[in-house]
Amino acid sequence: MNAPVIALLLTALVAANLPFLLERIFFVIAPRDSHKALGWRALELLVLYFLVGGVGFLLQRKIGPVQHQNWEFYAVTACLFLVMAYPGFVYRYLWRR
């Protein structure tokens, strides 16, 4: 049971940093300017949060019955996803100038 959890955490880590590492909007559309705005990166981060959450939901459903979650769970996981995105943010806006 540890392997799916580790795989999900690694997937979340990679997904959280992708908006800051790639310059295309949703990995397909080239921006009009030479770089992507922070708003696009935040929107991509939100979409990727829900995609990783969906993968986690599917993994949980495969293992056993799905546990009902309250809003606190989603608040904590959203904050954890933002913490995982911090290395990409630092690389994009603070380190690489």
Biopython code that builds the backbone (N, CA, C, O; Angstrom):
import numpy as np
from Bio.PDB.StructureBuilder import StructureBuilder

atoms = [
    (1, "MET", "N", (0.818, -1.194, 0.000)),
    (1, "MET", "CA", (0.000, 0.000, 0.000)),
    (1, "MET", "C", (0.863, 1.259, 0.000)),
    (1, "MET", "O", (0.360, 2.338, -0.315)),
    (2, "ASN", "N", (2.125, 1.157, 0.338)),
    (2, "ASN", "CA", (2.992, 2.328, 0.340)),
    (2, "ASN", "C", (3.353, 2.789, -1.067)),
    (2, "ASN", "O", (3.527, 3.987, -1.293)),
    (3, "ALA", "N", (3.468, 1.872, -2.006)),
    (3, "ALA", "CA", (3.868, 2.237, -3.367)),
    (3, "ALA", "C", (2.863, 3.174, -4.044)),
    (3, "ALA", "O", (3.294, 4.140, -4.674)),
    (4, "PRO", "N", (1.542, 2.941, -3.950)),
    (4, "PRO", "CA", (0.610, 3.900, -4.564)),
    (4, "PRO", "C", (0.645, 5.273, -3.900)),
    (4, "PRO", "O", (0.477, 6.292, -4.570)),
    (5, "VAL", "N", (0.859, 5.303, -2.603)),
    (5, "VAL", "CA", (0.915, 6.583, -1.900)),
    (5, "VAL", "C", (2.151, 7.368, -2.325)),
    (5, "VAL", "O", (2.072, 8.572, -2.572)),
    (6, "ILE", "N", (3.276, 6.697, -2.410)),
    (6, "ILE", "CA", (4.513, 7.358, -2.840)),
    (6, "ILE", "C", (4.392, 7.822, -4.286)),
    (6, "ILE", "O", (4.834, 8.918, -4.632)),
    (7, "ALA", "N", (3.791, 6.984, -5.131)),
    (7, "ALA", "CA", (3.589, 7.374, -6.533)),
    (7, "ALA", "C", (2.670, 8.592, -6.643)),
    (7, "ALA", "O", (2.910, 9.477, -7.465)),
    (8, "LEU", "N", (1.626, 8.641, -5.824)),
    (8, "LEU", "CA", (0.716, 9.792, -5.849)),
    (8, "LEU", "C", (1.419, 11.055, -5.364)),
    (8, "LEU", "O", (1.224, 12.127, -5.937)),
    (9, "LEU", "N", (2.229, 10.944, -4.322)),
    (9, "LEU", "CA", (2.961, 12.118, -3.822)),
    (9, "LEU", "C", (3.981, 12.615, -4.844)),
    (9, "LEU", "O", (4.140, 13.824, -5.015)),
    (10, "LEU", "N", (4.669, 11.708, -5.521)),
    (10, "LEU", "CA", (5.620, 12.116, -6.558)),
    (10, "LEU", "C", (4.898, 12.747, -7.748)),
    (10, "LEU", "O", (5.387, 13.711, -8.337)),
    (11, "THR", "N", (3.729, 12.195, -8.098)),
    (11, "THR", "CA", (2.924, 12.784, -9.167)),
    (11, "THR", "C", (2.490, 14.190, -8.785)),
    (11, "THR", "O", (2.527, 15.100, -9.613)),
    (12, "ALA", "N", (2.080, 14.371, -7.540)),
    (12, "ALA", "CA", (1.666, 15.697, -7.075)),
    (12, "ALA", "C", (2.840, 16.671, -7.084)),
    (12, "ALA", "O", (2.673, 17.837, -7.444)),
    (13, "LEU", "N", (4.016, 16.210, -6.695)),
    (13, "LEU", "CA", (5.196, 17.071, -6.694)),
    (13, "LEU", "C", (5.545, 17.532, -8.110)),
    (13, "LEU", "O", (5.826, 18.710, -8.331)),
    (14, "VAL", "N", (5.528, 16.623, -9.045)),
    (14, "VAL", "CA", (5.828, 16.975, -10.436)),
    (14, "VAL", "C", (4.749, 17.890, -11.001)),
    (14, "VAL", "O", (5.056, 18.888, -11.654)),
    (15, "ALA", "N", (3.480, 17.551, -10.748)),
    (15, "ALA", "CA", (2.377, 18.349, -11.285)),
    (15, "ALA", "C", (2.360, 19.752, -10.696)),
    (15, "ALA", "O", (2.013, 20.706, -11.392)),
    (16, "ALA", "N", (2.725, 19.894, -9.440)),
    (16, "ALA", "CA", (2.729, 21.215, -8.807)),
    (16, "ALA", "C", (3.808, 22.119, -9.386)),
    (16, "ALA", "O", (3.652, 23.340, -9.380)),
    (17, "ASN", "N", (4.888, 21.551, -9.881)),
    (17, "ASN", "CA", (5.987, 22.360, -10.407)),
    (17, "ASN", "C", (5.916, 22.582, -11.909)),
    (17, "ASN", "O", (6.610, 23.456, -12.427)),
    (18, "LEU", "N", (5.103, 21.822, -12.618)),
    (18, "LEU", "CA", (5.012, 21.964, -14.072)),
    (18, "LEU", "C", (4.602, 23.359, -14.538)),
    (18, "LEU", "O", (5.192, 23.851, -15.501)),
    (19, "PRO", "N", (3.629, 24.028, -13.917)),
    (19, "PRO", "CA", (3.273, 25.365, -14.418)),
    (19, "PRO", "C", (4.423, 26.370, -14.360)),
    (19, "PRO", "O", (4.450, 27.325, -15.137)),
    (20, "PHE", "N", (5.359, 26.165, -13.459)),
    (20, "PHE", "CA", (6.468, 27.099, -13.324)),
    (20, "PHE", "C", (7.663, 26.728, -14.197)),
    (20, "PHE", "O", (8.548, 27.555, -14.422)),
    (21, "LEU", "N", (7.693, 25.516, -14.681)),
    (21, "LEU", "CA", (8.823, 25.073, -15.488)),
    (21, "LEU", "C", (8.571, 25.180, -16.984)),
    (21, "LEU", "O", (9.515, 25.331, -17.760)),
    (22, "LEU", "N", (7.312, 25.104, -17.399)),
    (22, "LEU", "CA", (6.977, 25.141, -18.816)),
    (22, "LEU", "C", (6.324, 26.475, -19.173)),
    (22, "LEU", "O", (5.568, 27.031, -18.377)),
    (23, "GLU", "N", (6.616, 26.983, -20.362)),
    (23, "GLU", "CA", (6.128, 28.296, -20.781)),
    (23, "GLU", "C", (4.834, 28.264, -21.583)),
    (23, "GLU", "O", (4.253, 29.319, -21.836)),
    (24, "ARG", "N", (4.370, 27.106, -21.985)),
    (24, "ARG", "CA", (3.131, 27.040, -22.769)),
    (24, "ARG", "C", (1.931, 26.988, -21.842)),
    (24, "ARG", "O", (1.991, 26.372, -20.778)),
    (25, "ILE", "N", (0.839, 27.633, -22.241)),
    (25, "ILE", "CA", (-0.382, 27.653, -21.452)),
    (25, "ILE", "C", (-1.059, 26.300, -21.594)),
    (25, "ILE", "O", (-1.347, 25.860, -22.707)),
    (26, "PHE", "N", (-1.313, 25.642, -20.475)),
    (26, "PHE", "CA", (-1.845, 24.283, -20.432)),
    (26, "PHE", "C", (-1.016, 23.337, -21.296)),
    (26, "PHE", "O", (-1.540, 22.372, -21.852)),
    (27, "PHE", "N", (0.271, 23.619, -21.403)),
    (27, "PHE", "CA", (1.268, 22.777, -22.060)),
    (27, "PHE", "C", (1.053, 22.652, -23.562)),
    (27, "PHE", "O", (1.674, 21.804, -24.202)),
    (28, "VAL", "N", (0.183, 23.481, -24.136)),
    (28, "VAL", "CA", (-0.118, 23.383, -25.559)),
    (28, "VAL", "C", (-0.015, 24.741, -26.251)),
    (28, "VAL", "O", (0.632, 24.853, -27.293)),
    (29, "ILE", "N", (-0.641, 25.767, -25.690)),
    (29, "ILE", "CA", (-0.786, 27.067, -26.346)),
    (29, "ILE", "C", (0.405, 27.968, -26.005)),
    (29, "ILE", "O", (0.749, 28.137, -24.835)),
    (30, "ALA", "N", (1.017, 28.530, -27.015)),
    (30, "ALA", "CA", (2.116, 29.469, -26.789)),
    (30, "ALA", "C", (1.530, 30.824, -26.388)),
    (30, "ALA", "O", (0.583, 31.285, -27.026)),
    (31, "PRO", "N", (2.064, 31.471, -25.353)),
    (31, "PRO", "CA", (1.538, 32.774, -24.947)),
    (31, "PRO", "C", (1.887, 33.855, -25.960)),
    (31, "PRO", "O", (2.838, 33.724, -26.730)),
    (32, "ARG", "N", (1.093, 34.934, -25.945)),
    (32, "ARG", "CA", (1.342, 36.040, -26.878)),
    (32, "ARG", "C", (2.667, 36.729, -26.585)),
    (32, "ARG", "O", (3.427, 37.062, -27.493)),
    (33, "ASP", "N", (2.927, 36.936, -25.300)),
    (33, "ASP", "CA", (4.212, 37.524, -24.906)),
    (33, "ASP", "C", (5.264, 36.425, -24.884)),
    (33, "ASP", "O", (4.988, 35.271, -25.215)),
    (34, "SER", "N", (6.441, 36.794, -24.500)),
    (34, "SER", "CA", (7.503, 35.796, -24.435)),
    (34, "SER", "C", (7.389, 34.903, -23.205)),
    (34, "SER", "O", (8.046, 33.865, -23.126)),
    (35, "HIS", "N", (6.545, 35.309, -22.233)),
    (35, "HIS", "CA", (6.399, 34.498, -21.034)),
    (35, "HIS", "C", (4.934, 34.433, -20.603)),
    (35, "HIS", "O", (4.111, 35.252, -21.012)),
    (36, "LYS", "N", (4.637, 33.453, -19.779)),
    (36, "LYS", "CA", (3.297, 33.218, -19.268)),
    (36, "LYS", "C", (3.081, 34.078, -18.026)),
    (36, "LYS", "O", (3.991, 34.228, -17.210)),
    (37, "ALA", "N", (1.891, 34.641, -17.879)),
    (37, "ALA", "CA", (1.576, 35.460, -16.710)),
    (37, "ALA", "C", (1.332, 34.576, -15.485)),
    (37, "ALA", "O", (1.050, 33.384, -15.609)),
    (38, "LEU", "N", (1.443, 35.176, -14.318)),
    (38, "LEU", "CA", (1.243, 34.443, -13.071)),
    (38, "LEU", "C", (-0.187, 33.924, -12.960)),
    (38, "LEU", "O", (-0.409, 32.872, -12.360)),
    (39, "GLY", "N", (-1.146, 34.627, -13.515)),
    (39, "GLY", "CA", (-2.527, 34.173, -13.480)),
    (39, "GLY", "C", (-2.726, 32.852, -14.209)),
    (39, "GLY", "O", (-3.460, 31.982, -13.740)),
    (40, "TRP", "N", (-2.069, 32.704, -15.360)),
    (40, "TRP", "CA", (-2.145, 31.437, -16.089)),
    (40, "TRP", "C", (-1.521, 30.321, -15.272)),
    (40, "TRP", "O", (-2.042, 29.206, -15.222)),
    (41, "ARG", "N", (-0.408, 30.628, -14.636)),
    (41, "ARG", "CA", (0.259, 29.607, -13.822)),
    (41, "ARG", "C", (-0.620, 29.188, -12.648)),
    (41, "ARG", "O", (-0.670, 28.007, -12.304)),
    (42, "ALA", "N", (-1.309, 30.140, -12.032)),
    (42, "ALA", "CA", (-2.205, 29.818, -10.919)),
    (42, "ALA", "C", (-3.386, 28.978, -11.398)),
    (42, "ALA", "O", (-3.794, 28.039, -10.715)),
    (43, "LEU", "N", (-3.933, 29.305, -12.559)),
    (43, "LEU", "CA", (-5.038, 28.515, -13.108)),
    (43, "LEU", "C", (-4.588, 27.093, -13.436)),
    (43, "LEU", "O", (-5.309, 26.134, -13.161)),
    (44, "GLU", "N", (-3.412, 26.957, -14.015)),
    (44, "GLU", "CA", (-2.871, 25.624, -14.289)),
    (44, "GLU", "C", (-2.656, 24.853, -12.996)),
    (44, "GLU", "O", (-2.916, 23.651, -12.932)),
    (45, "LEU", "N", (-2.179, 25.549, -11.963)),
    (45, "LEU", "CA", (-1.968, 24.905, -10.672)),
    (45, "LEU", "C", (-3.281, 24.389, -10.101)),
    (45, "LEU", "O", (-3.325, 23.294, -9.540)),
    (46, "LEU", "N", (-4.345, 25.161, -10.237)),
    (46, "LEU", "CA", (-5.657, 24.751, -9.755)),
    (46, "LEU", "C", (-6.182, 23.538, -10.522)),
    (46, "LEU", "O", (-6.704, 22.598, -9.922)),
    (47, "VAL", "N", (-6.044, 23.562, -11.839)),
    (47, "VAL", "CA", (-6.498, 22.440, -12.659)),
    (47, "VAL", "C", (-5.694, 21.178, -12.338)),
    (47, "VAL", "O", (-6.257, 20.088, -12.235)),
    (48, "LEU", "N", (-4.392, 21.328, -12.182)),
    (48, "LEU", "CA", (-3.560, 20.166, -11.855)),
    (48, "LEU", "C", (-3.861, 19.634, -10.456)),
    (48, "LEU", "O", (-3.758, 18.429, -10.222)),
    (49, "TYR", "N", (-4.230, 20.508, -9.527)),
    (49, "TYR", "CA", (-4.638, 20.061, -8.192)),
    (49, "TYR", "C", (-5.844, 19.120, -8.300)),
    (49, "TYR", "O", (-5.877, 18.066, -7.666)),
    (50, "PHE", "N", (-6.829, 19.513, -9.109)),
    (50, "PHE", "CA", (-8.009, 18.667, -9.263)),
    (50, "PHE", "C", (-7.700, 17.387, -10.029)),
    (50, "PHE", "O", (-8.286, 16.342, -9.744)),
    (51, "LEU", "N", (-6.793, 17.452, -10.991)),
    (51, "LEU", "CA", (-6.405, 16.227, -11.710)),
    (51, "LEU", "C", (-5.693, 15.235, -10.792)),
    (51, "LEU", "O", (-5.978, 14.038, -10.826)),
    (52, "VAL", "N", (-4.777, 15.729, -9.983)),
    (52, "VAL", "CA", (-4.077, 14.846, -9.042)),
    (52, "VAL", "C", (-5.064, 14.325, -8.001)),
    (52, "VAL", "O", (-4.976, 13.167, -7.593)),
    (53, "GLY", "N", (-5.997, 15.162, -7.571)),
    (53, "GLY", "CA", (-7.039, 14.698, -6.653)),
    (53, "GLY", "C", (-7.889, 13.608, -7.270)),
    (53, "GLY", "O", (-8.276, 12.663, -6.583)),
    (54, "GLY", "N", (-8.186, 13.724, -8.552)),
    (54, "GLY", "CA", (-8.934, 12.680, -9.254)),
    (54, "GLY", "C", (-8.162, 11.378, -9.325)),
    (54, "GLY", "O", (-8.734, 10.300, -9.162)),
    (55, "VAL", "N", (-6.865, 11.474, -9.566)),
    (55, "VAL", "CA", (-6.020, 10.272, -9.576)),
    (55, "VAL", "C", (-6.023, 9.630, -8.187)),
    (55, "VAL", "O", (-6.116, 8.408, -8.065)),
    (56, "GLY", "N", (-5.923, 10.447, -7.152)),
    (56, "GLY", "CA", (-5.976, 9.922, -5.784)),
    (56, "GLY", "C", (-7.308, 9.265, -5.478)),
    (56, "GLY", "O", (-7.360, 8.228, -4.816)),
    (57, "PHE", "N", (-8.389, 9.870, -5.961)),
    (57, "PHE", "CA", (-9.714, 9.293, -5.775)),
    (57, "PHE", "C", (-9.815, 7.934, -6.466)),
    (57, "PHE", "O", (-10.357, 6.982, -5.904)),
    (58, "LEU", "N", (-9.289, 7.853, -7.688)),
    (58, "LEU", "CA", (-9.326, 6.583, -8.413)),
    (58, "LEU", "C", (-8.485, 5.512, -7.720)),
    (58, "LEU", "O", (-8.885, 4.349, -7.661)),
    (59, "LEU", "N", (-7.329, 5.899, -7.200)),
    (59, "LEU", "CA", (-6.500, 4.939, -6.466)),
    (59, "LEU", "C", (-7.207, 4.451, -5.207)),
    (59, "LEU", "O", (-7.156, 3.266, -4.878)),
    (60, "GLN", "N", (-7.863, 5.367, -4.507)),
    (60, "GLN", "CA", (-8.574, 4.986, -3.291)),
    (60, "GLN", "C", (-9.753, 4.062, -3.615)),
    (60, "GLN", "O", (-10.031, 3.117, -2.877)),
    (61, "ARG", "N", (-10.434, 4.342, -4.714)),
    (61, "ARG", "CA", (-11.562, 3.501, -5.120)),
    (61, "ARG", "C", (-11.088, 2.101, -5.532)),
    (61, "ARG", "O", (-11.801, 1.115, -5.345)),
    (62, "LYS", "N", (-9.883, 2.031, -6.093)),
    (62, "LYS", "CA", (-9.340, 0.727, -6.488)),
    (62, "LYS", "C", (-8.948, -0.101, -5.268)),
    (62, "LYS", "O", (-9.099, -1.323, -5.271)),
    (63, "ILE", "N", (-8.447, 0.557, -4.229)),
    (63, "ILE", "CA", (-8.012, -0.146, -3.026)),
    (63, "ILE", "C", (-9.195, -0.616, -2.188)),
    (63, "ILE", "O", (-9.184, -1.734, -1.673)),
    (64, "GLY", "N", (-10.210, 0.224, -2.050)),
    (64, "GLY", "CA", (-11.346, -0.140, -1.214)),
    (64, "GLY", "C", (-12.431, 0.906, -1.308)),
    (64, "GLY", "O", (-12.470, 1.681, -2.263)),
    (65, "PRO", "N", (-13.318, 0.934, -0.318)),
    (65, "PRO", "CA", (-14.404, 1.924, -0.346)),
    (65, "PRO", "C", (-13.857, 3.345, -0.172)),
    (65, "PRO", "O", (-12.896, 3.574, 0.562)),
    (66, "VAL", "N", (-14.489, 4.277, -0.859)),
    (66, "VAL", "CA", (-14.042, 5.674, -0.828)),
    (66, "VAL", "C", (-14.487, 6.321, 0.475)),
    (66, "VAL", "O", (-15.652, 6.235, 0.861)),
    (67, "GLN", "N", (-13.552, 6.962, 1.138)),
    (67, "GLN", "CA", (-13.821, 7.639, 2.392)),
    (67, "GLN", "C", (-14.381, 9.031, 2.118)),
    (67, "GLN", "O", (-13.830, 9.768, 1.299)),
    (68, "HIS", "N", (-15.461, 9.396, 2.788)),
    (68, "HIS", "CA", (-16.032, 10.736, 2.640)),
    (68, "HIS", "C", (-15.102, 11.756, 3.300)),
    (68, "HIS", "O", (-14.601, 11.523, 4.399)),
    (69, "GLN", "N", (-14.876, 12.881, 2.628)),
    (69, "GLN", "CA", (-13.989, 13.924, 3.149)),
    (69, "GLN", "C", (-14.765, 15.226, 3.319)),
    (69, "GLN", "O", (-15.627, 15.562, 2.506)),
    (70, "ASN", "N", (-14.447, 15.946, 4.379)),
    (70, "ASN", "CA", (-15.040, 17.265, 4.620)),
    (70, "ASN", "C", (-14.149, 18.340, 4.011)),
    (70, "ASN", "O", (-13.125, 18.034, 3.401)),
    (71, "TRP", "N", (-14.536, 19.584, 4.175)),
    (71, "TRP", "CA", (-13.814, 20.690, 3.557)),
    (71, "TRP", "C", (-12.399, 20.822, 4.120)),
    (71, "TRP", "O", (-11.503, 21.309, 3.431)),
    (72, "GLU", "N", (-12.192, 20.395, 5.356)),
    (72, "GLU", "CA", (-10.867, 20.522, 5.963)),
    (72, "GLU", "C", (-9.819, 19.710, 5.197)),
    (72, "GLU", "O", (-8.676, 20.142, 5.046)),
    (73, "PHE", "N", (-10.214, 18.550, 4.722)),
    (73, "PHE", "CA", (-9.301, 17.713, 3.946)),
    (73, "PHE", "C", (-8.846, 18.440, 2.688)),
    (73, "PHE", "O", (-7.660, 18.439, 2.359)),
    (74, "TYR", "N", (-9.782, 19.054, 1.991)),
    (74, "TYR", "CA", (-9.450, 19.747, 0.744)),
    (74, "TYR", "C", (-8.630, 21.008, 1.005)),
    (74, "TYR", "O", (-7.776, 21.366, 0.193)),
    (75, "ALA", "N", (-8.876, 21.679, 2.116)),
    (75, "ALA", "CA", (-8.066, 22.844, 2.470)),
    (75, "ALA", "C", (-6.622, 22.445, 2.755)),
    (75, "ALA", "O", (-5.686, 23.119, 2.324)),
    (76, "VAL", "N", (-6.451, 21.360, 3.474)),
    (76, "VAL", "CA", (-5.100, 20.893, 3.810)),
    (76, "VAL", "C", (-4.375, 20.401, 2.554)),
    (76, "VAL", "O", (-3.200, 20.714, 2.362)),
    (77, "THR", "N", (-5.058, 19.638, 1.701)),
    (77, "THR", "CA", (-4.393, 19.142, 0.500)),
    (77, "THR", "C", (-4.069, 20.268, -0.476)),
    (77, "THR", "O", (-3.055, 20.205, -1.171)),
    (78, "ALA", "N", (-4.914, 21.297, -0.541)),
    (78, "ALA", "CA", (-4.602, 22.442, -1.402)),
    (78, "ALA", "C", (-3.364, 23.171, -0.887)),
    (78, "ALA", "O", (-2.504, 23.572, -1.672)),
    (79, "CYS", "N", (-3.276, 23.341, 0.424)),
    (79, "CYS", "CA", (-2.074, 23.978, 0.991)),
    (79, "CYS", "C", (-0.835, 23.116, 0.781)),
    (79, "CYS", "O", (0.244, 23.643, 0.508)),
    (80, "LEU", "N", (-0.975, 21.810, 0.904)),
    (80, "LEU", "CA", (0.153, 20.908, 0.649)),
    (80, "LEU", "C", (0.590, 20.985, -0.806)),
    (80, "LEU", "O", (1.785, 20.946, -1.101)),
    (81, "PHE", "N", (-0.377, 21.094, -1.720)),
    (81, "PHE", "CA", (-0.052, 21.218, -3.137)),
    (81, "PHE", "C", (0.690, 22.531, -3.401)),
    (81, "PHE", "O", (1.618, 22.567, -4.209)),
    (82, "LEU", "N", (0.284, 23.601, -2.725)),
    (82, "LEU", "CA", (0.990, 24.877, -2.873)),
    (82, "LEU", "C", (2.408, 24.796, -2.316)),
    (82, "LEU", "O", (3.332, 25.370, -2.892)),
    (83, "VAL", "N", (2.586, 24.097, -1.212)),
    (83, "VAL", "CA", (3.927, 23.916, -0.650)),
    (83, "VAL", "C", (4.795, 23.112, -1.611)),
    (83, "VAL", "O", (5.984, 23.393, -1.760)),
    (84, "MET", "N", (4.204, 22.114, -2.262)),
    (84, "MET", "CA", (4.953, 21.333, -3.247)),
    (84, "MET", "C", (5.335, 22.175, -4.459)),
    (84, "MET", "O", (6.328, 21.880, -5.125)),
    (85, "ALA", "N", (4.566, 23.215, -4.755)),
    (85, "ALA", "CA", (4.857, 24.085, -5.895)),
    (85, "ALA", "C", (5.925, 25.128, -5.576)),
    (85, "ALA", "O", (6.382, 25.829, -6.479)),
    (86, "TYR", "N", (6.323, 25.243, -4.333)),
    (86, "TYR", "CA", (7.277, 26.278, -3.939)),
    (86, "TYR", "C", (8.628, 26.184, -4.661)),
    (86, "TYR", "O", (9.151, 27.227, -5.055)),
    (87, "PRO", "N", (9.220, 25.010, -4.859)),
    (87, "PRO", "CA", (10.498, 24.972, -5.598)),
    (87, "PRO", "C", (10.385, 25.529, -7.015)),
    (87, "PRO", "O", (11.283, 26.237, -7.471)),
    (88, "GLY", "N", (9.310, 25.223, -7.705)),
    (88, "GLY", "CA", (9.117, 25.770, -9.049)),
    (88, "GLY", "C", (8.924, 27.275, -9.034)),
    (88, "GLY", "O", (9.427, 27.976, -9.912)),
    (89, "PHE", "N", (8.194, 27.779, -8.036)),
    (89, "PHE", "CA", (7.998, 29.223, -7.891)),
    (89, "PHE", "C", (9.325, 29.921, -7.632)),
    (89, "PHE", "O", (9.618, 30.955, -8.234)),
    (90, "VAL", "N", (10.127, 29.355, -6.734)),
    (90, "VAL", "CA", (11.435, 29.948, -6.433)),
    (90, "VAL", "C", (12.318, 29.943, -7.668)),
    (90, "VAL", "O", (13.000, 30.928, -7.948)),
    (91, "TYR", "N", (12.312, 28.855, -8.400)),
    (91, "TYR", "CA", (13.125, 28.777, -9.607)),
    (91, "TYR", "C", (12.693, 29.822, -10.627)),
    (91, "TYR", "O", (13.535, 30.488, -11.228)),
    (92, "ARG", "N", (11.391, 29.967, -10.826)),
    (92, "ARG", "CA", (10.880, 30.875, -11.863)),
    (92, "ARG", "C", (11.030, 32.346, -11.487)),
    (92, "ARG", "O", (11.471, 33.144, -12.314)),
    (93, "TYR", "N", (10.678, 32.720, -10.272)),
    (93, "TYR", "CA", (10.577, 34.136, -9.930)),
    (93, "TYR", "C", (11.687, 34.676, -9.032)),
    (93, "TYR", "O", (11.942, 35.881, -9.038)),
    (94, "LEU", "N", (12.336, 33.838, -8.279)),
    (94, "LEU", "CA", (13.332, 34.362, -7.324)),
    (94, "LEU", "C", (14.760, 34.001, -7.708)),
    (94, "LEU", "O", (15.665, 34.812, -7.508)),
    (95, "TRP", "N", (14.986, 32.835, -8.241)),
    (95, "TRP", "CA", (16.345, 32.386, -8.495)),
    (95, "TRP", "C", (16.802, 32.707, -9.902)),
    (95, "TRP", "O", (17.927, 33.169, -10.092)),
    (96, "ARG", "N", (15.957, 32.474, -10.890)),
    (96, "ARG", "CA", (16.342, 32.631, -12.296)),
    (96, "ARG", "C", (16.007, 34.033, -12.779)),
    (96, "ARG", "O", (14.919, 34.251, -13.312)),
    (97, "ARG", "N", (16.894, 34.967, -12.611)),
    (97, "ARG", "CA", (16.657, 36.350, -13.055)),
    (97, "ARG", "C", (17.726, 36.782, -14.014)),
    (97, "ARG", "O", (17.700, 37.913, -14.498)),
]
sb = StructureBuilder()
sb.init_structure("model")
sb.init_model(0)
sb.init_chain("A")
sb.init_seg("    ")
for serial, (resi, resn, name, xyz) in enumerate(atoms, 1):
    if name == "N":
        sb.init_residue(resn, " ", resi, " ")
    sb.init_atom(name, np.array(xyz, "f"), 0.0, 1.0, " ", f" {name:<3s}", serial, name[0])
structure = sb.get_structure()
